[in-house]
Amino acid sequence: MSLEETGWKCNHCGHFNSRTAICAKCGKARSTPLAVHTSTTERANSMTNQPASPQQPARPSNPLRKFLTEEQDPAQVQKVFANVRQILTGGEEILYIAVQKPLMSLSPDSVVLTNKRFIVYRPTLLGGANFQDYIWRDLHDARLSEGMINSTVTLHTVKGQILTLGDLPKAQARKLYSFAQEMEERVREERRTREMEEKRAAAGGIVLQGGLPTAPAPASVPQEDPMQKLKKLKDMMDAGLITAQEYEAKKVDILSRF
């Protein structure tokens, strides 16, 4: 770095001086302020104090990641998810996807569990798919059978239909079976509650929210014709069942109610 960059020029003799207040040649005091130049080190330090560039926005999370926890094939899960999502109803969401892992097939079947139903997804040769879906209320029983490598899950419906899906990896089959068992218990409780309400309704009770059924209102007793009552009393007197005095007393009582 030259003297011009680091010192000052005397206004009296023109001599360039270093960073001192007195001219080394004429002894005059400096009359102009000292030029301050930033050194290389200072410039480097100033660069480190620059505000950090704004962070890049975080990448959106992969919605399929939660369906790949038991070694599901990502390509198959993506295809199944995209197709099943198109048939979901309002408020319905996919909770789990299990994918077959057969040795020879390139288009394995899948089971999709939602909060409303269970769906068997069977791809076709031309790129389409067949859907078999049942609401959880239709589930009667779920069974798990484990083999040496893969497992089989069998679902029985209340109407006697049987849905079987084999060649499932054991971890996926167990997760599927556990979820089905949980929903089976929930459905069984809902079915039991509904049967109790139907029995109460059949007994004539009215179910109050949060309370016991009230007793049915007593049926009104039809009033008998007074003339019929008098005739019966006359017949009873003629038959000797009541005396004439009792007949007269009852007759007066009946006639007084007109």
Backbone as CSV, one residue per row, in Angstrom:
resi,resn,N_x,N_y,N_z,CA_x,CA_y,CA_z,C_x,C_y,C_z
1,MET,0.858,-1.188,0.000,0.000,0.000,0.000,0.894,1.237,0.000
2,SER,0.653,2.246,-0.888,1.512,3.429,-1.022,1.272,4.411,0.102
3,LEU,2.220,5.364,0.185,2.133,6.378,1.240,0.918,7.254,1.051
4,GLU,0.529,7.489,-0.255,-0.628,8.320,-0.498,-1.895,7.707,0.081
5,GLU,-1.933,6.387,0.114,-3.128,5.708,0.586,-3.196,5.689,2.110
6,THR,-1.992,5.785,2.761,-1.994,5.621,4.214,-1.631,6.901,4.961
7,GLY,-1.101,7.923,4.319,-0.664,9.135,5.019,-1.419,10.375,4.586
8,TRP,-0.707,11.566,4.703,-1.335,12.826,4.338,-0.287,13.735,3.709
9,LYS,-0.751,14.677,2.910,0.139,15.591,2.185,0.160,16.927,2.889
10,CYS,1.384,17.397,3.188,1.520,18.666,3.909,1.122,19.807,2.979
11,ASN,0.260,20.734,3.492,-0.196,21.866,2.690,0.885,22.948,2.522
12,HIS,1.946,22.865,3.306,2.985,23.888,3.279,4.122,23.514,2.345
13,CYS,4.613,22.274,2.440,5.764,21.884,1.611,5.453,20.774,0.629
14,GLY,4.291,20.219,0.738,3.889,19.166,-0.189,4.463,17.804,0.126
15,HIS,5.105,17.652,1.246,5.700,16.372,1.596,4.609,15.397,2.055
16,PHE,4.758,14.141,1.597,3.836,13.086,2.049,4.333,12.502,3.347
17,ASN,3.473,12.492,4.323,3.833,12.002,5.641,3.034,10.733,5.975
18,SER,3.569,10.015,6.927,2.850,8.846,7.451,1.783,9.344,8.421
19,ARG,1.191,8.450,9.169,0.088,8.813,10.068,0.634,9.511,11.324
20,THR,1.169,10.694,11.126,1.625,11.528,12.244,0.995,12.901,12.096
21,ALA,0.918,13.627,13.180,0.274,14.940,13.152,1.228,16.045,12.712
22,ILE,2.590,15.834,12.704,3.594,16.862,12.350,4.296,16.434,11.082
23,CYS,4.477,17.370,10.125,5.174,17.077,8.872,6.640,16.796,9.182
24,ALA,7.161,15.714,8.632,8.545,15.315,8.902,9.559,16.229,8.204
25,LYS,9.132,17.019,7.181,10.076,17.857,6.433,10.111,19.285,6.948
26,CYS,8.908,19.916,7.070,8.885,21.324,7.479,8.469,21.524,8.921
27,GLY,8.011,20.520,9.567,7.629,20.605,10.973,6.303,21.259,11.211
28,LYS,5.547,21.518,10.136,4.236,22.117,10.308,3.221,21.051,10.744
29,ALA,2.229,21.560,11.463,1.164,20.648,11.907,0.202,20.367,10.773
30,ARG,-0.372,19.210,10.792,-1.330,18.829,9.766,-2.569,19.708,9.880
31,SER,-3.036,20.195,8.718,-4.206,21.072,8.713,-5.434,20.398,8.097
32,THR,-5.252,19.230,7.520,-6.397,18.495,6.924,-6.599,17.199,7.693
33,PRO,-7.841,16.736,7.791,-8.080,15.496,8.527,-7.411,14.330,7.862
34,LEU,-7.044,13.335,8.640,-6.368,12.153,8.161,-7.351,11.283,7.386
35,ALA,-6.959,10.944,6.181,-7.827,10.064,5.386,-7.775,8.663,5.950
36,VAL,-8.901,8.167,6.165,-8.986,6.814,6.750,-9.291,5.841,5.629
37,HIS,-8.437,4.824,5.502,-8.618,3.796,4.482,-8.781,2.458,5.165
38,THR,-9.700,1.764,4.714,-9.983,0.466,5.323,-8.991,-0.546,4.840
39,SER,-8.386,-1.255,5.752,-7.403,-2.261,5.396,-8.116,-3.522,4.893
40,THR,-7.286,-4.410,4.337,-7.849,-5.670,3.814,-8.500,-6.477,4.912
41,THR,-7.860,-6.495,6.092,-8.410,-7.258,7.219,-9.732,-6.678,7.677
42,GLU,-9.789,-5.324,7.714,-11.025,-4.679,8.143,-12.148,-4.946,7.156
43,ARG,-11.771,-4.898,5.848,-12.797,-5.192,4.853,-13.305,-6.616,4.995
44,ALA,-12.437,-7.551,5.293,-12.854,-8.944,5.476,-13.759,-9.088,6.681
45,ASN,-13.373,-8.360,7.775,-14.210,-8.439,8.965,-15.582,-7.835,8.729
46,SER,-15.606,-6.721,7.945,-16.894,-6.090,7.690,-17.798,-7.002,6.867
47,MET,-17.184,-7.797,6.021,-17.978,-8.705,5.205,-18.642,-9.778,6.043
48,THR,-17.967,-10.215,7.093,-18.552,-11.247,7.962,-19.700,-10.710,8.785
49,ASN,-19.791,-9.388,8.941,-20.863,-8.795,9.734,-22.065,-8.393,8.891
50,GLN,-22.015,-8.700,7.593,-23.142,-8.366,6.738,-24.345,-9.215,7.139
51,PRO,-25.543,-8.636,7.053,-26.718,-9.433,7.402,-26.851,-10.650,6.493
52,ALA,-27.260,-11.748,7.084,-27.376,-12.998,6.336,-28.477,-12.879,5.299
53,SER,-28.225,-13.521,4.200,-29.244,-13.519,3.148,-30.482,-14.243,3.641
54,PRO,-31.658,-13.816,3.176,-32.897,-14.456,3.651,-32.890,-15.946,3.374
55,GLN,-33.395,-16.724,4.337,-33.397,-18.165,4.194,-34.386,-18.581,3.116
56,GLN,-34.030,-19.662,2.451,-34.918,-20.196,1.442,-36.144,-20.800,2.119
57,PRO,-37.336,-20.642,1.522,-38.541,-21.228,2.124,-38.422,-22.740,2.242
58,ALA,-38.940,-23.262,3.361,-38.854,-24.696,3.589,-39.668,-25.443,2.548
59,ARG,-39.143,-26.570,2.117,-39.854,-27.373,1.143,-41.085,-28.005,1.781
60,PRO,-42.177,-28.058,1.042,-43.378,-28.675,1.613,-43.137,-30.137,1.920
61,SER,-43.734,-30.625,3.015,-43.537,-32.003,3.421,-44.235,-32.932,2.433
62,ASN,-43.692,-34.117,2.291,-44.238,-35.105,1.377,-45.456,-35.764,2.015
63,PRO,-46.666,-35.610,1.437,-47.865,-36.195,2.061,-47.852,-37.710,2.057
64,LEU,-46.984,-38.325,1.246,-46.935,-39.786,1.170,-45.969,-40.405,2.163
65,ARG,-45.213,-39.571,2.870,-44.184,-40.112,3.759,-44.772,-40.988,4.851
66,LYS,-45.961,-40.636,5.355,-46.548,-41.409,6.445,-47.058,-42.767,5.977
67,PHE,-47.139,-42.979,4.647,-47.582,-44.268,4.123,-46.410,-45.164,3.725
68,LEU,-45.201,-44.749,4.036,-44.010,-45.520,3.651,-43.242,-46.009,4.867
69,THR,-43.922,-46.152,5.986,-43.255,-46.492,7.240,-42.974,-47.977,7.376
70,GLU,-43.652,-48.823,6.594,-43.437,-50.272,6.670,-42.927,-50.825,5.334
71,GLU,-42.007,-50.097,4.731,-41.328,-50.541,3.514,-42.276,-50.715,2.328
72,GLN,-43.323,-49.874,2.241,-44.172,-49.907,1.064,-43.401,-49.407,-0.154
73,ASP,-43.756,-49.916,-1.313,-43.141,-49.472,-2.560,-43.613,-48.045,-2.837
74,PRO,-42.712,-47.056,-2.862,-43.134,-45.658,-3.052,-43.906,-45.442,-4.350
75,ALA,-43.495,-46.099,-5.447,-44.173,-45.900,-6.723,-45.602,-46.424,-6.662
76,GLN,-45.799,-47.581,-6.042,-47.140,-48.137,-5.942,-48.014,-47.292,-5.012
77,VAL,-47.434,-46.837,-3.902,-48.199,-46.007,-2.967,-48.642,-44.721,-3.635
78,GLN,-47.761,-44.111,-4.408,-48.107,-42.872,-5.102,-49.255,-43.090,-6.072
79,LYS,-49.224,-44.196,-6.816,-50.276,-44.490,-7.775,-51.603,-44.758,-7.069
80,VAL,-51.568,-45.571,-6.006,-52.786,-45.899,-5.272,-53.368,-44.648,-4.619
81,PHE,-52.521,-43.852,-4.009,-52.974,-42.640,-3.329,-53.663,-41.690,-4.308
82,ALA,-53.061,-41.509,-5.474,-53.629,-40.583,-6.465,-54.993,-41.058,-6.953
83,ASN,-55.162,-42.364,-7.154,-56.425,-42.880,-7.673,-57.512,-42.930,-6.597
84,VAL,-57.155,-43.365,-5.396,-58.155,-43.484,-4.333,-58.610,-42.104,-3.873
85,ARG,-57.731,-41.131,-3.884,-58.084,-39.785,-3.437,-59.234,-39.204,-4.259
86,GLN,-59.375,-39.664,-5.502,-60.422,-39.138,-6.374,-61.811,-39.651,-6.005
87,ILE,-61.912,-40.715,-5.196,-63.224,-41.269,-4.849,-63.577,-41.015,-3.385
88,LEU,-62.797,-40.220,-2.691,-63.088,-39.938,-1.290,-64.321,-39.052,-1.172
89,THR,-65.077,-39.262,-0.121,-66.256,-38.448,0.133,-65.890,-37.293,1.062
90,GLY,-66.859,-36.436,1.349,-66.599,-35.292,2.207,-66.170,-35.707,3.601
91,GLY,-65.083,-35.145,4.086,-64.580,-35.458,5.410,-63.833,-36.767,5.504
92,GLU,-63.635,-37.456,4.386,-62.939,-38.745,4.403,-61.459,-38.534,4.104
93,GLU,-60.596,-39.239,4.822,-59.163,-39.132,4.605,-58.506,-40.508,4.685
94,ILE,-57.439,-40.671,3.916,-56.703,-41.930,3.893,-55.818,-42.021,5.133
95,LEU,-55.900,-43.151,5.823,-55.134,-43.348,7.050,-53.975,-44.327,6.879
96,TYR,-54.126,-45.305,6.007,-53.066,-46.303,5.850,-53.204,-46.964,4.493
97,ILE,-52.055,-47.345,3.922,-52.011,-48.061,2.649,-51.068,-49.250,2.805
98,ALA,-51.593,-50.435,2.535,-50.780,-51.652,2.537,-50.698,-52.166,1.111
99,VAL,-49.488,-52.561,0.686,-49.259,-52.972,-0.696,-48.680,-54.382,-0.709
100,GLN,-49.229,-55.231,-1.563,-48.699,-56.574,-1.719,-47.245,-56.534,-2.195
101,LYS,-46.537,-57.615,-1.902,-45.172,-57.752,-2.393,-45.000,-59.159,-2.964
102,PRO,-45.698,-59.444,-4.065,-45.568,-60.777,-4.668,-44.240,-60.925,-5.394
103,LEU,-43.876,-62.166,-5.690,-42.585,-62.416,-6.330,-42.601,-62.105,-7.818
104,MET,-43.743,-62.293,-8.490,-43.763,-62.196,-9.938,-44.605,-61.045,-10.479
105,SER,-45.565,-60.540,-9.740,-46.498,-59.535,-10.271,-45.888,-58.141,-10.254
106,LEU,-46.146,-57.376,-11.332,-45.703,-55.986,-11.410,-46.802,-55.015,-11.004
107,SER,-48.021,-55.534,-10.802,-49.157,-54.691,-10.415,-49.817,-55.288,-9.171
108,PRO,-49.216,-55.111,-8.024,-49.770,-55.721,-6.808,-51.055,-55.050,-6.363
109,ASP,-51.888,-55.817,-5.658,-53.094,-55.261,-5.057,-52.731,-54.489,-3.794
110,SER,-53.678,-53.668,-3.339,-53.451,-52.857,-2.147,-54.721,-52.805,-1.315
111,VAL,-54.555,-52.500,-0.050,-55.684,-52.225,0.842,-55.517,-50.811,1.367
112,VAL,-56.563,-50.009,1.220,-56.541,-48.618,1.668,-57.554,-48.464,2.793
113,LEU,-57.106,-47.981,3.926,-57.972,-47.751,5.073,-58.216,-46.259,5.220
114,THR,-59.472,-45.868,5.318,-59.825,-44.483,5.583,-60.570,-44.419,6.906
115,ASN,-60.938,-43.226,7.309,-61.700,-43.077,8.546,-63.158,-43.486,8.388
116,LYS,-63.578,-43.826,7.149,-64.963,-44.226,6.919,-65.123,-45.640,6.376
117,ARG,-64.117,-46.156,5.673,-64.272,-47.457,5.025,-62.924,-48.105,4.760
118,PHE,-62.980,-49.378,4.351,-61.787,-50.072,3.895,-61.979,-50.427,2.424
119,ILE,-60.928,-50.215,1.637,-61.004,-50.309,0.182,-59.953,-51.292,-0.309
120,VAL,-60.362,-52.248,-1.131,-59.430,-53.143,-1.807,-59.206,-52.599,-3.216
121,TYR,-57.965,-52.282,-3.521,-57.591,-51.669,-4.800,-56.875,-52.726,-5.637
122,ARG,-57.477,-53.069,-6.795,-56.900,-54.100,-7.667,-56.630,-53.481,-9.040
123,PRO,-55.356,-53.234,-9.398,-55.038,-52.659,-10.708,-55.327,-53.642,-11.834
124,THR,-55.676,-53.104,-13.006,-55.939,-53.914,-14.193,-54.757,-53.816,-15.159
125,LEU,-54.804,-54.645,-16.188,-53.679,-54.706,-17.125,-53.524,-53.440,-17.955
126,LEU,-54.609,-52.726,-18.202,-54.563,-51.555,-19.070,-54.376,-50.255,-18.295
127,GLY,-53.929,-50.327,-17.076,-53.663,-49.128,-16.297,-54.810,-48.650,-15.444
128,GLY,-55.949,-49.329,-15.518,-57.080,-48.951,-14.675,-57.026,-49.663,-13.333
129,ALA,-58.152,-49.679,-12.653,-58.202,-50.326,-11.344,-59.643,-50.655,-10.996
130,ASN,-59.814,-51.728,-10.227,-61.110,-52.096,-9.671,-61.103,-51.820,-8.176
131,PHE,-62.222,-51.278,-7.679,-62.337,-50.922,-6.272,-63.409,-51.783,-5.618
132,GLN,-63.100,-52.318,-4.455,-64.079,-52.936,-3.580,-64.018,-52.198,-2.254
133,ASP,-65.099,-51.526,-1.907,-65.054,-50.747,-0.671,-66.270,-51.071,0.187
134,TYR,-66.070,-51.047,1.489,-67.106,-51.346,2.477,-66.941,-50.373,3.634
135,ILE,-68.057,-49.888,4.127,-67.984,-49.029,5.307,-67.613,-49.891,6.505
136,TRP,-67.021,-49.271,7.504,-66.542,-50.028,8.661,-67.689,-50.722,9.395
137,ARG,-68.892,-50.211,9.283,-70.030,-50.849,9.940,-70.308,-52.230,9.355
138,ASP,-69.850,-52.453,8.095,-70.061,-53.759,7.465,-69.041,-54.796,7.922
139,LEU,-67.998,-54.372,8.639,-66.958,-55.314,9.059,-67.458,-56.186,10.203
140,HIS,-67.330,-57.494,10.021,-67.711,-58.441,11.064,-66.503,-59.033,11.771
141,ASP,-65.460,-59.326,10.998,-64.313,-60.000,11.601,-63.085,-59.754,10.740
142,ALA,-61.924,-59.684,11.377,-60.635,-59.539,10.688,-59.693,-60.615,11.202
143,ARG,-58.978,-61.253,10.290,-58.080,-62.342,10.664,-56.729,-62.153,10.000
144,LEU,-55.679,-62.616,10.706,-54.301,-62.492,10.223,-53.647,-63.863,10.227
145,SER,-53.021,-64.196,9.103,-52.291,-65.457,8.985,-50.884,-65.150,8.481
146,GLU,-49.867,-65.518,9.268,-48.481,-65.203,8.921,-47.756,-66.440,8.403
147,GLY,-47.016,-66.252,7.309,-46.209,-67.318,6.739,-44.730,-67.097,7.002
148,MET,-43.908,-67.788,6.256,-42.459,-67.674,6.420,-41.960,-66.281,6.039
149,ILE,-42.508,-65.745,4.948,-42.036,-64.441,4.453,-43.136,-63.395,4.544
150,ASN,-44.277,-63.684,3.910,-45.375,-62.728,3.870,-46.552,-63.207,4.699
151,SER,-47.577,-62.383,4.757,-48.760,-62.685,5.564,-50.021,-62.441,4.752
152,THR,-51.141,-62.929,5.293,-52.437,-62.779,4.649,-53.431,-62.196,5.649
153,VAL,-54.171,-61.190,5.201,-55.219,-60.588,6.017,-56.560,-60.895,5.356
154,THR,-57.505,-61.382,6.146,-58.828,-61.730,5.656,-59.871,-60.926,6.416
155,LEU,-60.757,-60.264,5.683,-61.820,-59.452,6.264,-63.167,-60.080,5.935
156,HIS,-63.986,-60.312,6.944,-65.331,-60.859,6.780,-66.345,-59.745,7.022
157,THR,-67.333,-59.644,6.140,-68.371,-58.643,6.307,-69.588,-59.254,6.996
158,VAL,-70.489,-58.417,7.440,-71.689,-58.889,8.130,-72.613,-59.642,7.180
159,LYS,-72.440,-59.449,5.869,-73.264,-60.141,4.886,-72.609,-61.415,4.369
160,GLY,-71.513,-61.832,5.026,-70.875,-63.088,4.652,-69.846,-62.976,3.553
161,GLN,-69.536,-61.788,3.079,-68.517,-61.628,2.047,-67.130,-61.728,2.667
162,ILE,-66.197,-62.282,1.890,-64.836,-62.501,2.376,-63.859,-61.785,1.446
163,LEU,-63.038,-60.940,2.023,-62.000,-60.227,1.272,-60.644,-60.703,1.778
164,THR,-59.863,-61.286,0.879,-58.567,-61.847,1.255,-57.459,-61.155,0.476
165,LEU,-56.427,-60.756,1.167,-55.269,-60.126,0.532,-54.008,-60.780,1.092
166,GLY,-53.339,-61.559,0.226,-52.104,-62.223,0.630,-50.876,-61.510,0.124
167,ASP,-49.726,-62.138,0.326,-48.433,-61.595,-0.117,-48.158,-60.222,0.471
168,LEU,-48.622,-59.993,1.687,-48.347,-58.725,2.363,-47.114,-58.870,3.242
169,PRO,-46.209,-57.907,3.209,-45.107,-57.932,4.177,-45.651,-57.980,5.597
170,LYS,-44.967,-58.686,6.472,-45.492,-58.931,7.813,-45.788,-57.635,8.564
171,ALA,-44.906,-56.653,8.458,-45.118,-55.395,9.190,-46.390,-54.704,8.717
172,GLN,-46.619,-54.706,7.391,-47.830,-54.072,6.868,-49.073,-54.859,7.261
173,ALA,-48.986,-56.193,7.213,-50.131,-57.027,7.567,-50.514,-56.827,9.029
174,ARG,-49.531,-56.743,9.895,-49.820,-56.549,11.322,-50.442,-55.175,11.564
175,LYS,-49.943,-54.163,10.882,-50.512,-52.825,11.039,-51.949,-52.800,10.529
176,LEU,-52.181,-53.452,9.410,-53.522,-53.523,8.838,-54.466,-54.265,9.769
177,TYR,-54.004,-55.376,10.306,-54.827,-56.176,11.216,-55.130,-55.408,12.496
178,SER,-54.141,-54.720,13.048,-54.338,-53.940,14.269,-55.374,-52.847,14.061
179,PHE,-55.280,-52.163,12.936,-56.238,-51.100,12.641,-57.642,-51.673,12.478
180,ALA,-57.760,-52.810,11.781,-59.059,-53.436,11.573,-59.661,-53.899,12.901
181,GLN,-58.821,-54.416,13.807,-59.312,-54.831,15.123,-59.865,-53.651,15.901
182,GLU,-59.167,-52.529,15.826,-59.635,-51.335,16.522,-60.978,-50.863,15.973
183,MET,-61.114,-50.851,14.658,-62.369,-50.434,14.056,-63.471,-51.445,14.332
184,GLU,-63.110,-52.734,14.408,-64.096,-53.766,14.720,-64.686,-53.556,16.105
185,GLU,-63.828,-53.231,17.075,-64.316,-52.960,18.426,-65.238,-51.740,18.437
186,ARG,-64.861,-50.717,17.692,-65.681,-49.502,17.650,-67.035,-49.784,17.006
187,VAL,-67.019,-50.566,15.921,-68.273,-50.902,15.243,-69.144,-51.769,16.135
188,ARG,-68.533,-52.718,16.854,-69.304,-53.583,17.740,-70.006,-52.774,18.835
189,GLU,-69.324,-51.766,19.362,-69.926,-50.922,20.388,-71.062,-50.094,19.800
190,GLU,-70.869,-49.554,18.594,-71.937,-48.793,17.950,-73.142,-49.689,17.661
191,ARG,-72.869,-50.932,17.230,-73.960,-51.865,16.943,-74.725,-52.214,18.218
192,ARG,-74.004,-52.410,19.314,-74.658,-52.734,20.582,-75.525,-51.575,21.056
193,THR,-75.030,-50.352,20.930,-75.808,-49.176,21.325,-77.063,-49.037,20.473
194,ARG,-76.923,-49.284,19.171,-78.074,-49.163,18.282,-79.127,-50.218,18.605
195,GLU,-78.704,-51.436,18.931,-79.659,-52.486,19.281,-80.409,-52.142,20.560
196,MET,-79.715,-51.555,21.540,-80.383,-51.148,22.776,-81.436,-50.078,22.496
197,GLU,-81.101,-49.125,21.620,-82.064,-48.079,21.289,-83.271,-48.648,20.562
198,GLU,-83.053,-49.630,19.694,-84.167,-50.247,18.981,-85.074,-51.007,19.941
199,LYS,-84.480,-51.682,20.936,-85.289,-52.402,21.917,-86.104,-51.419,22.757
200,ARG,-85.516,-50.301,23.124,-86.252,-49.292,23.889,-87.410,-48.735,23.073
201,ALA,-87.138,-48.492,21.777,-88.200,-47.962,20.922,-89.325,-48.981,20.769
202,ALA,-88.957,-50.279,20.659,-89.982,-51.307,20.520,-90.819,-51.440,21.784
203,ALA,-90.208,-51.148,22.946,-90.943,-51.225,24.207,-91.813,-50.003,24.442
204,GLY,-91.748,-49.035,23.568,-92.591,-47.840,23.693,-91.959,-46.721,24.463
205,GLY,-90.709,-46.880,24.858,-90.039,-45.821,25.606,-89.529,-44.743,24.677
206,ILE,-89.337,-43.566,25.222,-88.778,-42.435,24.495,-87.404,-42.161,25.070
207,VAL,-86.358,-42.247,24.239,-84.991,-42.066,24.704,-84.680,-40.585,24.782
208,LEU,-84.303,-40.124,25.949,-83.879,-38.741,26.130,-82.375,-38.670,26.017
209,GLN,-81.866,-37.568,25.476,-80.429,-37.412,25.321,-79.760,-37.385,26.685
210,GLY,-78.882,-38.379,26.914,-78.138,-38.436,28.164,-78.956,-38.966,29.330
211,GLY,-80.111,-39.521,29.091,-80.924,-40.008,30.197,-81.573,-41.332,29.878
212,LEU,-82.381,-41.832,30.817,-83.069,-43.098,30.655,-84.379,-42.878,29.921
213,PRO,-84.906,-43.923,29.306,-86.173,-43.764,28.602,-87.312,-43.507,29.565
214,THR,-88.234,-42.661,29.154,-89.387,-42.366,29.996,-90.453,-43.425,29.768
215,ALA,-91.346,-43.569,30.745,-92.417,-44.550,30.621,-93.428,-44.066,29.602
216,PRO,-94.006,-44.985,28.824,-95.000,-44.564,27.826,-96.231,-43.996,28.491
217,ALA,-96.874,-43.052,27.840,-98.069,-42.424,28.391,-99.203,-43.444,28.432
218,PRO,-99.976,-43.499,29.528,-101.063,-44.471,29.620,-102.126,-44.191,28.575
219,ALA,-102.614,-45.266,27.986,-103.651,-45.121,26.967,-104.963,-44.724,27.621
220,SER,-105.690,-43.864,26.954,-106.964,-43.403,27.497,-107.997,-44.538,27.452
221,VAL,-108.765,-44.692,28.542,-109.774,-45.753,28.637,-111.075,-45.231,28.037
222,PRO,-111.618,-45.910,27.059,-112.862,-45.425,26.455,-114.009,-45.445,27.465
223,GLN,-114.808,-44.386,27.442,-115.941,-44.266,28.365,-117.126,-45.104,27.867
224,GLU,-117.749,-45.855,28.821,-118.892,-46.702,28.456,-120.178,-45.866,28.414
225,ASP,-121.041,-46.210,27.509,-122.311,-45.503,27.348,-123.160,-45.665,28.616
226,PRO,-123.686,-44.549,29.196,-124.499,-44.665,30.418,-125.715,-45.570,30.235
227,MET,-126.305,-45.556,29.071,-127.456,-46.410,28.836,-127.078,-47.881,28.911
228,GLN,-125.883,-48.196,28.449,-125.419,-49.570,28.549,-125.198,-49.964,30.007
229,LYS,-124.675,-49.010,30.788,-124.465,-49.285,32.214,-125.796,-49.567,32.917
230,LEU,-126.824,-48.750,32.616,-128.124,-48.955,33.249,-128.717,-50.299,32.861
231,LYS,-128.530,-50.676,31.596,-129.065,-51.966,31.150,-128.384,-53.117,31.887
232,LYS,-127.032,-52.972,32.051,-126.308,-54.023,32.765,-126.772,-54.115,34.218
233,LEU,-126.982,-52.936,34.841,-127.464,-52.949,36.229,-128.840,-53.619,36.332
234,LYS,-129.724,-53.335,35.346,-131.058,-53.937,35.362,-130.966,-55.448,35.224
235,ASP,-130.086,-55.888,34.344,-129.921,-57.328,34.156,-129.386,-57.985,35.427
236,MET,-128.446,-57.285,36.101,-127.891,-57.834,37.338,-128.957,-57.922,38.423
237,MET,-129.870,-56.915,38.481,-130.932,-56.957,39.489,-131.911,-58.083,39.180
238,ASP,-132.247,-58.247,37.891,-133.171,-59.295,37.504,-132.586,-60.674,37.773
239,ALA,-131.263,-60.750,37.678,-130.618,-62.040,37.920,-130.372,-62.293,39.390
240,GLY,-130.698,-61.315,40.237,-130.527,-61.490,41.660,-129.129,-61.236,42.163
241,LEU,-128.339,-60.624,41.312,-126.958,-60.349,41.716,-126.880,-59.120,42.608
242,ILE,-127.779,-58.157,42.430,-127.827,-56.987,43.299,-129.285,-56.783,43.714
243,THR,-129.466,-56.060,44.811,-130.819,-55.796,45.305,-131.412,-54.600,44.579
244,ALA,-132.731,-54.403,44.778,-133.396,-53.255,44.148,-132.855,-51.955,44.688
245,GLN,-132.525,-51.918,46.009,-131.955,-50.706,46.595,-130.592,-50.375,45.963
246,GLU,-129.765,-51.395,45.753,-128.445,-51.159,45.130,-128.620,-50.689,43.683
247,TYR,-129.621,-51.257,43.019,-129.873,-50.838,41.633,-130.260,-49.377,41.574
248,GLU,-131.170,-48.956,42.491,-131.620,-47.574,42.493,-130.469,-46.618,42.816
249,ALA,-129.616,-47.022,43.758,-128.483,-46.155,44.143,-127.498,-45.981,42.975
250,LYS,-127.213,-47.070,42.294,-126.288,-46.992,41.157,-126.898,-46.185,40.008
251,LYS,-128.224,-46.358,39.800,-128.887,-45.639,38.728,-128.825,-44.134,38.969
252,VAL,-129.047,-43.728,40.237,-128.981,-42.306,40.553,-127.560,-41.763,40.309
253,ASP,-126.557,-42.574,40.667,-125.162,-42.140,40.482,-124.814,-41.968,38.998
254,ILE,-125.287,-42.910,38.162,-125.013,-42.837,36.728,-125.714,-41.648,36.087
255,LEU,-127.004,-41.459,36.461,-127.774,-40.360,35.872,-127.235,-38.992,36.289
256,SER,-126.631,-38.933,37.474,-126.084,-37.641,37.947,-124.871,-37.183,37.119
257,ARG,-124.276,-38.057,36.350,-123.061,-37.721,35.570,-123.388,-37.232,34.160
258,PHE,-124.666,-37.226,33.791,-125.052,-36.694,32.471,-124.752,-35.211,32.373
